[in-house]
Amino acid sequence: KPFEIPPEWKRYRTFDWGYSAPFSVLWWAVDFDGTPYLYREWYGAKKDDTKHSWVGIKMTSADIARGIFEREEEDKKLGARVMPGPADPSIWSKRRDSKTGIIGPSVADEMLSEGITWLRADNDRILGKQQFHSRLALNDEGHPHVYIFDNCEHWWRTIPLLREDPKRVEDVDTDQEDHIFDACKYFFMFRPLKPRARAREEIGTFQTERRKYINAKKYAIQHGVSLGQAYGMVR
């Protein structure tokens, strides 16, 4: 549920560019323990009933920048500052006119002219997806490593529907609505979740044998084998 975010928490924005396809701007707050909260979204899309899909609203990069500036007025009123976060690396690409050959400003240049700046995102799709999974996993206390406000309706609409790419199962199928997924991935790569170091337990201790016994019982039930067989299949 949304709550009033302390102004002392660090805030960032992330951006996945789109014109004919949807664009996605996400706002994140990070608490003192380093846990991020997605507290606002702006999804530049509309429903196309003829195509049975969501398409971009063809908003210029300058207009998107102005829209971001307006939305962040709410943060400023609370005494908080939103810092530039990572954005789609493609926004730094210069655009060349096919007829004249003249190179025009990039999306990043046009947004900069409106006072909105970005950091270049790490767009490694495989590592980014792994970071996404790590954030959704629970910690030792049973809490996730990221929280999403329930008013971020397009996050909740699109993320649960994502499927793996059948030709590249370590990635999601990019023919889906993966724009919010990408904007999340940029942030997770920007603030990667590092694995916790665990003390190595000696083989044969009570704790390791107890864990192996529990895992063997689960394996036996799931695979229809005897406990003795399962015991040799688990750690």
N, C-alpha and C positions, 0 to 999 in steps of 0.2 A: 504494500500500500504506500502511496506517496506520503512523504513527511517533509517537514521543513529542514532543509539541509543546512548544517552549520556553515556560516560564511568562512570559517577557517579551513574547511576542507578544500583541497585543490580541485579545480574544475578544468576540464578539457573538452574540446569538440573534435569529432572525426568526420570525414567526408568521403563519400563515394560518388563520383561525378556521373551524371547522365543528362541527356537532352531529349532524344527520342525515347530512350529507356529511362526508368525512374532514377532519381538521385536520392541520396540518403545523407542526412546530417544527424549525428547523434551527440548528445551532451552527457558527459560523465563527471561524477563527483567521486573522489577517492578519500576514504576515511583514514584515521590515524594509524590503522593497522595495515593499510595498503589495499583494502578491499574496494573495488569499484562498484558504483551504483549508476545504472543508466536511468537518468531522471527526465530526459526530454528527447523527443524525436521529431524530425521534420522529414516526411517522406514525400518527395515530389513526384506524385503519380496520380493517375485517374483510372477508373475502371472503364475498359473498352468492351462493351457488351457484344459487339460483333466478333471480336477476337477472343472473347471469354478470358481476358487477361488484363493485367494492369500495365499501362504504358506511361511514358514520360509526359510531362506537361510543357516541354519545350521552353523552359525558362532560361534566360541568358545567365551567364555566370555573374555578371554585375548585379542582376536582380536577386540572385540567390544570396550574394554577399550582403545586400541591403536587408534581405529577410533575416539573415543570421544576426546582423547588427541589431535589428529591432527586437528579436527574441531575447537577446542577451541584455537588453535594458532591464529585464526582470531580475537578472543576477546582480546588476549594478545597484539596483535599488536596495538590495539586501547587503550591500557592501562587499560583494564577492566579484572576483575577476576570472573570466574564462580565458584560459591560455590556449595558444594554438596547439592542436594535436595533429596526428598524422592524416594525410589525405592520399587519395588515389594518385600514384606517380604519373599517370597519364595527363594530369592537369598542367604539368610543366612542359608538355610537348608544344612546340611552336606550330602554328597552322599556316600552311602555304596555299595561296590561291592558285588553283589549277590553270587558270587562264592567264593571269598576269605574272605568276611566279613570285609575287610579293609575299614575304613572310610576316604574318600578323602576330599580335600578342597572344600569349597562351591564356588558358583559363585562370591559371595562378596569377598572371600579370593583371588581368582584368579585376580579379577579386582583391588584389593588393591595392589597386587604385581606389577601392571602396573601404580600405582599412582592415580587410580580413586576410590574415596570413596563415600559412600551414607549414607543417613539417612533412618531408617526403616519407611516405609509409614504406615499410618493408612488406612487399607484396608476395612473399613466398607462400604459395597456396597450401602446400603440404604442411609445413611447420605451423602456418597460421591456423589450419584446421585442428592440428594437435593441441595448440594453445586454447582453442575454443573448447575442445573436449575437457582439457584440464581445468578450465574455469567452471565448467558445469559439474565437475566431480565434487563429492563431499570431502571435507577435511576430517580429521580425527574426532572432532566434536560433533560431526553430523551437519555442518553448515557448508553451503556452496561458497565458491571463491568469487562470485559475482551476483549482484542482485539487479533485477529489472523491475522498474515501476510498472504497475498494471495499467497505467494510462498510455503506455507506449504500444498502442493497439496494433500497429503494423509489424512490430517486432514479434508480438505474440501470434499474429496471423501467419507470418511467413516462415519463421525459424522452425516451428514443429513440422512443417510440410517438406523441408529440404530432404532430398534423396542423394545417395551417392551416385557419382558418375559411373555407369556400368562399364566403361572402357578404362577408367582410372579411379578405382575404388577408394584411393586415399584422398580424393577431392570430392567436392559436391558437383552435381550436374549444373553447369553454368547456364543451361537453357531455362532454369527456374528463376524465381525472384530471389536472387542471392545478393541484392544490393545492400540490405541491412546487415546480412551476414558478413559481407566484405568490410563494411564500416566498423563492425565489431572486431573483426580479425585484425584490422590495422591497429586498433587500440590494444588488443591483447599482445600483439607483437611489439608494440611500443613499451608496454609494461609487462614483460613476460613473467609467467608464474614459474618460479624455479623449484625444482624438486627438493623436498626436505630430506636432509641427511638423517638416516635411521641407524641406530646402534645395531650392529650385527649380532644376532643371537647364536649362541653355540649350538651345534647339532646335538640332539639328545637331551636338551633341557626340557623341563616340564612344559614351558610355554610353547616351544616349537613342536613337541609331540602332541600337545593338546590341539594346536592349530591344525596339524596334519590330520589328526583324527576327525575333526569337524569337517575339514575339506573333503576327506575321503567319504564321509557319510553323504555329503551333498552330491559328490560325483557318482556314488553308487545309486542314489535315487534318480538322478537325472539321466544316467546312461543304462540303468537296468542291469548292473553287474553286482557281484558280491562285494562285501566290504573288504575282503582280502585282496581282490583284484584292484579295487579302487585305491587301496592304500599304496600300491606300487605305482600308481599313475599321478599322484599329487605330491606337492612339496609341503 
